[in-house]
Amino acid sequence: MNRSDVTDEKQKRWQNEQNELKQRLICDDTEEWQKKGVPFEGLHYIGGVDISFVKTSTTQACASLVICRYPDMEVVYEDCDMVELTAPYISGFLAFREVGFFLKLLDRLRQSQSHYIPQVIMVDGNGILHPRGFGTASHLGVLADIPCIGVAKKLMQIDGLEKNDQHASKIAELIKAGDSFPLIGDSGKIWGKAVRSCDKSSNPIYVSVGHRIHLETAVGLTYQCSLYRIPEPIRQADIRSREFLRLNVPATEEDTKKIRKSKSSILNTMISSVRNSFLMKRSVVSYNLYDYCSNL
C-alpha cells in the first residue's frame, strides 16, 4: 500500500469519526452565565489554546493552555508542553493533529488545579465554520464537554464565502470595535461572523460556534475579551508558547545570524543617534560662544 492509499484510508476514517462526533454537537447556550448575556455574570475562567511550531520543523511544536480570569483577563494558570505532531496534515482534519494535545493539557489542569477548569475555551481556529461543519473548536468542545468558541484570523472559504471585493466592502463598513456582519453562505446558512474586535485594528477576526454556545454569545464574549485584535486567552497562549520555544529550543545558526544582524542594526542606530545629538549640542555651544564674544 503506497503513501497516498494510506492517507486516503486515514481521511475516510477521520471523516467517519468527525461525523459521529458531530452528532453530539450543540450550537446553543447551555450555561446560566451565557443566558444572562453581557457582562456574563457568573463567568470566572476562560481558557485559551494554541500551538506554535519550531521554526525549522513541521512536526515539533509547543502546545499551550492558559486560563484567564474574567473580566480583567489576568492569566491565572499556564501550561506548555513540547509535542510532536505525527499525524499527517490533511486539509479539513487539523483537529486530529492538535486536539489530543489540548486534552492532555486540560487533564493536567484537572489533576493539579481543578478550580481553574475553564467555563469556556477559545480556540485559535474554526468551529462550525468548516467544510463539514466540525472544526477544531467543535472537536475539542465535544471531547472535553466544555463550551468552545472558534476564533480564526483568516476566512474559511466554503459554501460561496469568498475573500473578494464584496467581502472587502463589508469589512470597510466595520467602523468601530464590536461591529460585525454575518457570514452567510450560498446555502443560506450562517456559518459565523466577521468581527472588528478592537479599534486598534481594522482587520476582522472570524468567530464561529465551537460547542455549547450560541453564535451571538460567542461574538459578545470574544469582543469583551479583546484588548487587541486577537482575544486575550488565545493571544496569551500564543505568546507563552513562543516564549517557551525561545527558552527551550536551541537557536539554529541561521537564527543566531539574524539575531546578531538585528542587534548590530539597533546598535548602529543608537550610535548614529548619539553622534547626531552630540554634533547638534556642539553646534549650539559654538554658536552661543560666538554670540557671546560678538557682544563683548
C-alpha positions, 0 to 999 in steps of 0.5 A, spaced: 500 500 500 503 506 497 503 513 501 497 516 498 492 509 499 494 510 506 492 517 507 486 516 503 484 510 508 486 515 514 481 521 511 475 516 510 476 514 517 477 521 520 471 523 516 467 517 519 469 519 526 468 527 525 461 525 523 459 521 529 462 526 533 458 531 530 452 528 532 453 530 539 454 537 537 450 543 540 450 550 537 446 553 543 447 556 550 447 551 555 450 555 561 446 560 566 452 565 565 451 565 557 443 566 558 444 572 562 448 575 556 453 581 557 457 582 562 456 574 563 455 574 570 457 568 573 463 567 568 470 566 572 475 562 567 476 562 560 481 558 557 485 559 551 489 554 546 494 554 541 500 551 538 506 554 535 511 550 531 519 550 531 521 554 526 525 549 522 520 543 523 513 541 521 512 536 526 515 539 533 511 544 536 509 547 543 502 546 545 499 551 550 493 552 555 492 558 559 486 560 563 484 567 564 480 570 569 474 574 567 473 580 566 480 583 567 483 577 563 489 576 568 492 569 566 491 565 572 494 558 570 499 556 564 501 550 561 506 548 555 508 542 553 513 540 547 509 535 542 510 532 536 505 532 531 505 525 527 499 525 524 499 527 517 496 534 515 490 533 511 486 539 509 479 539 513 482 534 519 487 539 523 483 537 529 486 530 529 493 533 529 492 538 535 486 536 539 489 530 543 494 535 545 489 540 548 486 534 552 492 532 555 493 539 557 486 540 560 487 533 564 493 536 567 489 542 569 484 537 572 489 533 576 493 539 579 488 545 579 481 543 578 478 550 580 481 553 574 477 548 569 475 553 564 467 555 563 469 556 556 475 555 551 477 559 545 480 556 540 485 559 535 481 556 529 474 554 526 468 551 529 462 550 525 465 554 520 468 548 516 467 544 510 463 539 514 461 543 519 466 540 525 472 544 526 477 544 531 473 548 536 467 543 535 472 537 536 475 539 542 468 542 545 465 535 544 471 531 547 472 535 553 464 537 554 466 544 555 463 550 551 468 552 545 468 558 541 472 558 534 476 564 533 480 564 526 484 570 523 483 568 516 476 566 512 474 559 511 472 559 504 466 554 503 459 554 501 460 561 496 464 565 502 469 568 498 475 573 500 473 578 494 471 585 493 464 584 496 467 581 502 472 587 502 466 592 502 463 589 508 469 589 512 470 597 510 463 598 513 466 595 520 467 602 523 468 601 530 470 595 535 464 590 536 461 591 529 460 585 525 456 582 519 454 575 518 457 570 514 452 567 510 453 562 505 450 560 498 446 555 502 443 560 506 446 558 512 450 562 517 456 559 518 459 565 523 461 572 523 466 577 521 468 581 527 472 588 528 474 586 535 478 592 537 479 599 534 486 598 534 485 594 528 481 594 522 482 587 520 476 582 522 477 576 526 472 570 524 468 567 530 464 561 529 460 556 534 465 551 537 460 547 542 455 549 547 454 556 545 450 560 541 453 564 535 451 571 538 454 569 545 460 567 542 461 574 538 459 578 545 464 574 549 470 574 544 469 582 543 469 583 551 475 579 551 479 583 546 484 588 548 487 587 541 485 584 535 486 577 537 482 575 544 486 575 550 486 567 552 488 565 545 493 571 544 496 569 551 497 562 549 500 564 543 505 568 546 507 563 552 508 558 547 513 562 543 516 564 549 517 557 551 520 555 544 525 561 545 527 558 552 527 551 550 529 550 543 536 551 541 537 557 536 539 554 529 545 558 526 541 561 521 537 564 527 543 566 531 545 570 524 539 574 524 539 575 531 546 578 531 544 582 524 538 585 528 542 587 534 548 590 530 542 594 526 539 597 533 546 598 535 548 602 529 542 606 530 543 608 537 550 610 535 548 614 529 543 617 534 548 619 539 553 622 534 547 626 531 545 629 538 552 630 540 554 634 533 547 638 534 549 640 542 556 642 539 553 646 534 549 650 539 555 651 544 559 654 538 554 658 536 552 661 543 560 662 544 560 666 538 554 670 540 557 671 546 564 674 544 560 678 538 557 682 544 563 683 548 
